Each structure stands twice: as structure tokens, then as C-alpha cells.
Amino acid sequence: MVTRPDTATKLATDVSTMFDEVSPRYDLINDVLTVGNDRLWRIATTKAIAPRKGMRVLDLAAGTGTSSAAIAKHGAHVVAADFSEGMLAEGRKRHAGNDLIEFVFADATALPFEDNSFDAATISYGLRNVHQPRKALAEMLRVVKPGGRIVIAEFSTPPSQAIRVPYGLYGRHVLPRVAGLMNREAAEAYRYLNESIEQWPTQEELAGWMREAGFERVAYRNLTLGIVALHRGFVPRDKAVAPVEPEPEPEATKSAAAKKPAPAKKPAATKSAAEKKQPAAKKSAAAKKSAAAKKPAAAKTTTAKKPAATKPATAKQPAPSKAASTKPAGTKPAPSKKAEPK
């Protein structure tokens, strides 16, 4: 039985395992279930990317590299990224002789690429399987150069109810059965995929996410009566990647909790560094002056002036130079002691 992810959490391990298990016949099943429309959608997506020789394009959720090969035909170098090792292995076998396609294991929410390292980025029918899709959008913005574009092809909500109703029935009842006939273990995977489509936001909502992430000139157009929508956005010339608020999902909460101890260590390190400086200064002063090691400041006030106990404290921390100038003819240990913290 194929692993069926929970559509509420979309744990990366569960989703990637599911795709590992259906990878050998995944493209064939899609071809049959879409009645060949997936090929038309791929052509439209490639045109929207506008690839050309010399460009470096990131193809996220590339799977077996079918979409990557379509982009590479135009001369662009394509990094086909996916978090399913099974899909990547199948892609490497199919496109072994294509030097323009590079297969890389990558999580869309934490891309292993440098800032501004791609001319364009695209993701086809994979954004809805990411447990933090808005974080994935922010990552795409980060790795694409200013002025570059992203293109998203995703199953969507048909505007007409006359299409929505039969399409929903097809997805719930026909799609898993046909997939099961072609690959006995794929039925559960396609039930999950249909549920993820039904829960996916509308075209307008996804466009809003893209604008919030920082993309400009965001637009979309419906394909095949709105069953699929093609979104496009451009990276601003003066882009500044905005921080992404964690989405209210269990996986996001776990990752946020995992990150909390790291910042807590920094203040501790800072304090210890500061504490190390002060005792060092105090010990050297105490060694020169007297055996009272714990409170050299108090010892100093008694030797200096009893009635003005506050003066050494103020002269000691904010402006050591003042204390040095106040007593130029004092004992030698006092000036050298003040100069040491500097």
C-alpha cells in the first residue's frame, strides 16, 4: 500500500515517500488521467517561462524531469529539483544524455542555492504539496535574480459551477479508480492528490500570496476552463526579501520550536564573554592593590575617598579617562588599573 500523506500537515517525508512509490509510472498515469491535456499545459508553462540559451532555470517539483526537458529544448540550463529520491532517480535514467539538465535533491522551503543564482524559477503541480507554500514562494524570490520571473502551473478552481461539479466528481471517484487500474498501489496516492486539489486556494488567493511574498506584476490565466491556472510574477529590481511568518501547521510549529534553542545560546555566550572581561580586569587590579579579590571596586572607594563613594562608581564605568585625569599625581597602580579595560 502506498503511503498516503495527511492533507492537513503534508509532512515532507510522507509526501516524498508517496512519490517515490509511484514514480515509475507517474507520467503515464498523468497522461491518461488528463486525457493528454498535461502536454498542452506544459507547452503553455514553457512559453510563460520564455527560456533561451544561456539562461539558468530552476524547475521545482521537477519529478522525473519531463517539464525540465521541455525547458532545456530551448537551450537553457535547468536545475531539476525535487524532494523525492525515487522521482530523481527515474529522471536521471531517462535524461542521462542531456547535459542541460541537472538533478538535485532539494526542499522547496529551504533551497540549497545562493541568492540571485537563477534567471527564472518554475513549479508545476507541486506547490500544493509543500507544507509551507508561502515559504516556498519566499525562497523562489530569494534565488531568482532581480528582474527574473517565476511561473506556477497548478490545479485550480474552475470559475463555472457547470465545470466545478462534474470535475469534482471525476476527481473523487474516477481518478483514483483509473490510477488504481494502471498501478494497483497508486489509488491511495491519487485520492490524496485529489483532496489536496480540493483544499487548494483559488486563483485570486494564490496571486495574493505571490504579492505578499514580494513579487510584482502578478497575473494568472486559466487553462482548460480553469481546471489549471498559470500564475506569473516578476522579481523586483530592488528586491528585499521580507521575513515570512510561520504558517499555522504542525510541521511549521515543530521547525519553529527546533529553532528556539539556537538563539537562546547566543545571549548566554555574550554574557559569558562579558563576564570573562570583568573578572579579568578586577583580578589584575586586585593583584596590584590588595588581596580583596571579590570587590576591587569597593576596596578602591575606601582607599580613595570615603564620603564620595558614588564618584568612583560613575568614573569607573562610563568614562575611565575622567578618573585618570582626576588623579594624575595619585599612586601608580590606580592609572594602570583604569587603562587596562580599554
N, C-alpha and C positions, 0 to 999 in steps of 0.2 A: 504493500500500500504506500502510495506517495505521501510524503509529509504535507499536511495542509496547514498553512500558517493561519494565525488569528488575524482577521482583518482589523481588529481594534488596535493591536500592537504592531503588527507587521515586523516581528523580530527578524533582523537581518539574517541570522543563522537559519531560521525556518524557511524564509523566502529563498535563500540561496540553495538550500538543500533541495527544495521542491524543484527548482530549475535544473539542478544537477541531475535529478532523476528523470526529467522529461526531455533533456537536451537532445538525444539522438534524433527524435522525430518531431521536434518542436516546430521547425519551419514548415514542414509538410502539413502538420495539423492546422497551423495558422492559415496556410494557403487554402485548405479545404473549407475551414470554418468561415473565412471571409469571402468565399467564392471568388478568389483571385483579386479582390479589392485591395489587399495589402500591398500588391505590386504597384497599383496606381497611387496609393498613399505614399509609398517610398519614393516614387518619382517626384511627387509634389514636395515632399520634405527635402529632397536633394536640391531641387530648384530653389527652394527658400534659403538653403544654406549658401548657395551660389559658390561652390568650391572651384578652385582653379589651381594651376600648377604653382608650387611654392608655398601654398597655404598649409598651416598645421591645424588640423581639426580634431577636437575631442568628441568621440562618439560614446556617450554614457549608456549603460544598459545595452551594450552592443550585442550581447549574446554570442551567437555563432559568427557574427561579422557580416551578415547579409547586407545590413544598412551601410556598414563601413566600406564594403566592396563597391557599392553604388557611388559613394563619395570619392573613393580612390580612382575610379574610372576617369575623373576629370583632372587627375594629376596631383591632387592634394595628398599630403602625408596624413594618415589617420591613426590616432591612438584609440584603439577599440578597448574600452574599459568596462569591466563587469565584476560583480562580487560572487559570481557562480563559477567555480573552477571547472565544473563539468561543461558549461557553455564555452568557456575559453578554450578548453582542450579540444572541443569539437571544432571551434573556429580555426584554431591553429592547424588542424589537419586539413580542413577544407581550403584554406588560403595560404598553404605552406610556401607557394612560389611567388606570392605577392609581397614585394619589398616595401610597398607603400602602406602596408597595414601592420601595426604593432599591437599585439595583445597584452594588456596589463590588468592585473587584479587591482581593483580599487573600490572603495566605499564612496558613494556619491556625497555623503555628508562630511567626509574628511579626505578630500582628494590629495594624492601624494605627488602633486605637481606645484611648481613655483608660480608665484603671481605673474600675470600677464604673459603666460607661456603659450597661449593658443590664439589663433586668428578668429576662431569660431568654435562653438560647442553645440551639441545637439543631443537629445534623448528621445527615443521613440518607444512609447507604451511601457515605460519603466518608471516614470516619476511617481505614479500612484502606488508603486510597490516599495517606495522608500519610506521608512518610518518617520522621517522628518523632512518632508519635501521642501519646506521653506529654507531649511538649512542647506539643502542641495542646490537651491537657486542661488543662495549667497555664495556658495563655493564656485558655482559656474561663473558668477560675476567676478570673483577673485582671480580665476585662472585665465579669463579671456582678456585680451588687450583692449585698452580704450579704443572705442570706435568699432570693435568687433560685435558680432551678433550671436544670439542663441536662438535655436529653433526647437520647439517642443511639439511632437506629434503624440496625441493622447486620445483614448476613447473618451467620449463626452456625452452631453445630454442633448438629444435631438430636440430642437425647438418645438416641433409639431407633435401634439399628442397622438395624432394618427400614426406617427412613426414610433413614438416612445413606447406605446403599449405593445405592439407586436414585437418590437426589438427587445423589450424586457422579457417577454415570454420565450423568445428564442434563446436569450442568454441563460435563463433559469432552467429550461427543460431540454432544448435541442442541443445546445452547445456541449454540455458535459457528456451527453449520450454519444454524440458523434465522436468526440475526442476519445471516449472510452472504447469505442469500436476499433479505432485506429491504434490505440495504445491503452491496454487494459488498466494500466496504473495512472493514466493521465486524467481520468474522470474527476477525481477529487481536486486536482490542480486547477482544472478549468471551472469547477464550482467556485473555488476561491477567487479566481481571476474575474469571474462574473460579479461576485459580491463586491470586489474592490472597484469595479466599474460603477456599480450602482451607488456606492458610497462616495465616489469621487466628486469634487465640487464642479459647479457649472463653468462654462467658458468665461463668464464675467468674473467669477471668483478667482480663477487661476490667473487671469490678466491682472487682477488686483494684487495678488501675491507677487507677481513679477515687478510691478511698480514699487511695491513696498521694499522689495529686495534691492532696488536701485536702478532697474533697467528703464530706459526711456524709449519713446516711440513704440510702445507696446501695442500690438494688434493681433487679431486672430481671424481665421476664416474657416468655415465649416466644410468638411468633406463628406460626401455620401450622406446628404441630408442631416448632417450634424452628428452622425454616429462617431465620427472622428473630428477633432478640431486641431488646426495647425496654428500654434502660437509663435510669435516672433517678437524679439526685443533687442535693443542695442545697448552696449556698454557706454556710459557717458565718457566724453573725452577727459573730463576732470573727475573721474570716478573716485568715490570714497566709500569703501565697504562699510555699511552700517552694521552694528552688532545685532545678531539675531537672537530674539528672546526664545528660550526653550519652549517647545510645544508641549501641551498638557498630555503627554503619553508616558506610559510606564517606562519605556526604554529611555526616553529623554530624562526622566527623573533619576533613573539609575546612573546614567552618564554624568548628570549634574552632581549627584551625590559622590560619585567616584572622583570628581574633580575637586571637591571641597577640601580634603586634607592637604593638597599641594599648596594652596595659598596660605593655609594655617601655619605651614612650616616656615614661610618667609619671615613673618614678624618675629618668630622665635629666634631665627638666625640673626636678624637685625639686632634684637635685644642682647643676644649673647655677645655680638661683636661690640656693641656699645658698652656692655658691662665689662668686657675684657679691657677696653681702653681706660675706663675709670680706675679700676683697681690697680692697673699697671702704673698710672700716674701717681696714685695715692701711695703705693708701696715704695716707689722711688723717693717720694717726698719724706715718707716716714723713716726710711733708712737713713736719709741725710739728717733728719732733725731729731727724732726721738724713737722710742720703742713702742709708742702708742699706735699700732698698725690699723686698727679698725676705723678710727675717726681722726684722720690727719687734719681735717678742716677745723674740728673743734679744738684740737691742740694748738692750731695756729692762732685762733682767735684769743686764746688765753695768753699766748706769748706776745701777741701784737698789742691789743687794747681791750681791756675788759668791758668798759662802758659801751663801746661801739661794736657789739657782736654781729650786727647786721651788715656792717660795711664789708668785712672780708667775704661774706657770702655773695653779695652783689658784685664785688670787684673780682671775685674768683671765677664765676661762670660767664656772664655776658662779655666782660671786657678785661681780659687778663693784662692787657697793655697798661690799663689805668693803675692797676695795683703796682705794676713795676715802676711807673712814673711817680707814684705817691711816695714810695720809699726808695729813692735812688741810693741813699747812703746807708741803707739797712745792712743786715747781715747777709753774707753771700749766699747761703742756702736758699733764702727766700726768692730772689730773682730767678735763679736757675730752676727752682721748682715751678714757677709760673710759666716759664718759657717752654718747659717740656711738653705739655699737652698740645701746643701748636706744632 
